[in-house]
């Protein structure tokens, strides 16, 4: 198999896996992986270090092999090796012949070009951030932050569901600040997971002063997925003091989360208060126009060519998040370029249905009902009971909506799961939530958070 074909196959596999595991896990363990060989039924995957190799081998072996075999049924086994180099090399000492790099491959290489001083990835720019009705408030607020660092919106807290572009926006802000102000403003980006790990290492090796100096001497601190520090007492303590040290000196703090501060469970009250003291902006599900614009941009970046009707079909069918949109697009392009299949709207619908079913395979109606019940602080039995209490109306209707959206259950099946109700009741509840989502931002966020929790 040629290098270019291997790259296309691996990008398709990664696109599928990204839909099935959490974003922090995907970035930490699989983002820098590569498929470097495929011979005699054995696929060889390169990983950057021994620790990552052992983790992926133990945790994701079955998932990776299953995804590969759906695309190449002659793959029977996996071999993991450690290889830090970006240049693919054969495991059988064959001469490596370089090939032209396509735009899609170049984007993959760009993933590795993180600035060691800022931790920012240069591929995230404001120019490439597509703005639509569902993210224009967050974008406008971000521009305000850039124009007046530490003064206008501080902290800036952006939240939204998985794959809606939060990381893109906050990293793009960092890159734009770095570009405009150059060495006059010191920027640092960190995921909350990495910050937490640094706190642990600092405590173990008695180097907390080094950590304090690292994060309290910046002008702009960007923390991604801040919700993960909730409940980690020592990490919350350190971040609280870091936050105060920066804020008191008019340094800019930029945070992202999958939910607003008031809905982050176990988050310390004093941190929640700090987060709510600045500008809070949400990013909701992308509308059709934004999904279509993103698709056209990604298709151009990847050097592909898809019929307009196919692109419209993807934009219509994939509504939940932009990462899922790109993952399915990668799979469709793989079918076109590697399998040489004609891409028709019918084939696209088949690919989308298979992908969505795969990502939903561990979800049961009971899990959806229990997740909704826990969120609204009622019991699953109350939701499925015949009771008509006012406080049960919204959770019951949201449960109907999610049973339909996540599992595509029929209305009679939904009615049966919710206390043997008539299917017309399920239809009414679904349509009511669907209509309210168009104008009720609070309900929109509830549904996004619930869906993300269900699919974790």
Secondary structure by P-SEA (a helix, b strand, c coil): ccaaaaaaaaaaaaaaaaacccaaaaaacccccccccccccbbbbbcccaaaaaaaaaccaaaaaaaaaaccccccbbbbbbbcccbbbbccccbbbbccccaaaaaaaacccccccccccccccccccccccccaaaaaaaaaaaaccccccccbbbbbcccccaaaaaaaaaaaaaaaccccbbbbbbcaaaaaaaaaaaaaaccaaaaaaacccccbbbbccccccccaaaaaaaaaaaaaaaaaabbbbbbbccccccccccccaaaaaaaaccbbbbbccccaaaaaaaaaaaaaaacccccaaaaaaaaacccccaaaaaaaaaaaaaaaccccccccaaaaaaaaaaaaaaaaccccaaaaaaaaaaaacccccccccccccccaaaaaaaaaaaaaaaccccaaaaaaaaccccaaaaaaaaaaaaaaaaccaaaaaaaaaaaaaaac
